[in-house]
Each structure stands twice: as structure tokens, then as C-alpha cells.
Amino acid sequence: MKRRKFISDSLVYTSGTALFPTFLRQLPEEQTKVRLGFIGVGLRGQNHLEMAMYRPDVEVVAICDIDPKAIDIALKMVSDKGRPAPEVYGKTEKDFENLAKRTDIDGVVIATPWEWHVPMALEVMRQGKYAGVEVSATVTLKESWDLVNMYEKTGSHCMILENVCYRRDVLATLNMVRQGMFGTLNHVQCGYQHDLREVKFNDGKQAYGGGVEFGEKGFSEAKWRTQHSVDRNGDLYPTHGLGPVAEMLNINRGNQFAYLTAMATPALGLHNYIKEKGGADHPNAKVDFKCGDIVQTMIKCVNGETILITHDTNSPRPYSLGFRVQGTKGLWMEDNKSIYLEGVSPKAHRWEEAKPYLEKYDHPLWKAHAADAENAGHGGIDYFVLRAFIEAIKAKVAPPIDVYDAAAWSAIAPLSEESIKKGSAPIQIPDFTRGKWKKNQPIFALNDQY
């Protein structure tokens, strides 16, 4: 779903209209309540907050943000739902530590700028609570290890809130993979191909477009996200595409990333956008952006499969995650909404429409909960990812997307940077499971639970 659609959904959410009448019958009143805190209640955090308040088994205990306007909006959202007002934190940048120390919280949803994800998650885990971290979970390789080490030290779980893993067509394809429809998988493609120029720049007043400001003069993501394109050259946002295909390849559970190599085109798109929208004399037209417009990263897996990830956010283009799932008996491709299965497709060497297959192999999660997810953000997937986090807390088990996934998927960003710096040299990908992947069994989306 495009960001403009997400914003329109967010406006609907803040209206106080009940979108999930069927869900109110989904959970018995006698079930244990889950007490949540929220660190970061900007646009993305507000979306999670709204999803949580539609659940009768969730109590919103505390919220934290250093932006008073975001706090005011969040408090109004809670009030409009007739919920008790949560405790507010945000007097300083470290006030989240006080929220994490509360004894009446089971889990914390973290939706802040990337560089704050790990410091906040570590504190939440240190205090014995579940951490739900927005994507990407980490920025540096050290941060990936920090998350793993904290989990292994405390036993406190961390879930990366990768919503695309729950996309309906993705889950149907995962179902087909597990039923052997594609034969043995040997190659997958994915990525994040999304024109973010109106996200990286705005007029300082609205979240999307209207100007070419960023940093201190920008608003929302332009205030912090654009700087990463100034400072870094690599796949800065790998998990939307990588997460779903990693589940199909059983990464960390019988399979593992081995090494990667990456390369990038010149960085032209952001500079050209500033010149066209703000003029050649605008101060930002002199900024030297490092991130190549298109970054390609190829991963080799221990079991032999290859993964091609494309990061393309600085150019005019339609949205696509570029999924291609290919095995010895056929393949599915997202962009042409097509499938070909040898011996099954009616015409040899000819694509057929994927829709009938995606409907036939619709995943049990969507069959069970489609009505409840229908009006949720990003085409319904926000409902599923937060539901998984909450259900894991209730069951006191590891979330279906765990700390090892958070570490490995997010680590592709800094490792791709290293490869590019070294002339596209192969870079080893650490085994964050320390060998446990050899015996670990798949846990993601095995049925209609989460």
C-alpha cells in the first residue's frame, strides 16, 4: 500500500469510527489482558495504537514521545475510544527508560526513528518485557548482536514488526511453497522499490511533499530518514522484501544466510528532485547524497539458494516489492501478477494469472481473520503483525518473527554498505543463532494462530 493510502487510513483511524465490529466477538472477555506501552506515537505509532485499542484484551498503559503534538493526538485517540488515559512520558529523550521500568506493562511497541530502535528495545528487554520494534530493527552490525545478546542474557523477547510477512498474496505463496507447488526453491527476488522523494523531502509542515526541506527544517520522516541517504550507501531498508522470502527459505530454521555482495548506481535522483522542485540555488541542492539510486544485493544461502534484493527509493517509479519466488517446478512473480507451474499451467512457456492460485491457497490466517483485518492499515497487514505480537505475549512464547530474524534481516543494510565500500566484495553474514539454526524448526504462520 502506498504512503498516501496509509495517511488516508490514519485519518480514518483517528476519527474514532469502529472499523472492526466482528473482532469484538473474537476474543472472550475472560482472556488475560495484555498491558502495552508505546514509545513513539507519530504517524506510525498512532497506527499501532489504534489497532491495539480495537482489542478488548489490550490495555494501553503508557505512551512516550518527545513531540507534544504527537502526544496530544494520541491522547485524543484514546479518549475518543472511551479508554482510560495512559500515563505520558517524553520530558527528555531518555524518558522512555521510565516507561520501560513500569511494573504494569507486558510489552512495548517501538515506532521511532531507526537510530533509537535498539537503545529503546534493549531497555525494554532489560526490564523483562516484550519489545515490538518497527523496521528496520537495527542500523549497525553491532546493534544486531546487541539485540541477540540481550535476549540470550535476559530471556526477554524481541519481535521485528515486519508487516509484509502477513501480506495476503505473500502468505498464499508461502502456503504454496510449503505444499511443494514450486518444487525445490532455488532463487527468490524481493526489495523495496518505492518513490520516497516526497517522504524524504517536504515543506516542514506536512509529512509528504510540498517542498525540499529535510533535517531540522523537515517534518515527520524527512526530519531524520533523509540523513541516512546523505551518510550511507547501501540497502538502507531491506526487511520489507527480505522478511517474507526468508520465511519461505527457512532462514534461521534449517537454513542460513552465508554471504552477500552488493553494488550501487550513482546517486542522482535526490539531487535532481531538489533542483526541479526547489531550484538549483536552494541550499539542499549542494548536499552530496551518498546512497545510490538503485542498490542491488545478492545473498547466497547455506543451502545453496540465491536472493536478489533491490533497493530503489530515489527515482520516479510505481510501488513494488518485486517478489519472484522460483523453484524447480515453476515460479510466481508479483509485478505481472502471474504464475507458471510446469505440468500444471495449461500452456507450456506461457504465464497464467496468479489470482486463482492465490485464492485456492489462501493462508489459514487470512481465511480466519480477513473480516477483522479488512480496514486495517497497509491493506490489513498491520492488523496481523500487531496481533502476532499480542498473542505471543498472552501465550508467553517467542513471537513468530523473533530476535534472530530481527538481527539477521536488518544486518543486510550495514553489510551491503561494507560490500559496496570494498568494491562489491563478498561479505560474510554472521550466524546470529550461533549454530541453533541447524536444529530450529519453522514457527511462522504454521496455522491460523499467528
Salt bridges, closest charged atoms under 4 A:
ASP9 OD1 - LYS5 NZ 3.41
GLU50 OE2 - LYS81 NZ 2.55
ASP57 OD2 - ARG55 NH2 2.88
ASP57 OD2 - LYS394 NZ 2.94
ASP80 OD2 - LYS76 NZ 2.81
ASP104 OD2 - ARG102 NH2 2.85
ASP106 OD1 - ARG35 NH2 2.97
GLU115 OE1 - HIS228 NE2 3.26
GLU123 OE1 - ARG126 NH1 2.60
GLU134 OE2 - ARG44 NE 2.95
GLU134 OE2 - HIS48 NE2 2.73
ASP146 OD2 - LYS142 NZ 2.91
GLU152 OE1 - ARG434 NH1 2.51
GLU152 OE2 - LYS436 NZ 3.13
GLU162 OE2 - HIS240 ND1 2.72
ASP169 OD1 - ARG167 NE 2.79
ASP195 OD2 - ARG197 NH2 2.91
GLU198 OE1 - ARG4 NH2 2.66
GLU213 OE2 - HIS282 NE2 3.17
GLU221 OE2 - ARG3 NH1 2.64
GLU221 OE1 - ARG225 NH1 2.63
ASP312 OD2 - ARG317 NH1 3.15
GLU334 OE2 - ARG167 NH2 3.15
ASP362 OD2 - ARG168 NH2 2.67
ASP382 OD1 - ARG44 NH2 2.89
ASP382 OD2 - HIS378 ND1 2.98
GLU391 OE2 - ARG55 NH2 2.65
GLU391 OE2 - LYS394 NZ 3.52
ASP402 OD2 - ARG253 NH2 2.77
ASP405 OD1 - ARG253 NH1 3.12
GLU417 OE2 - ARG232 NH2 2.81
GLU418 OE2 - LYS422 NZ 2.81
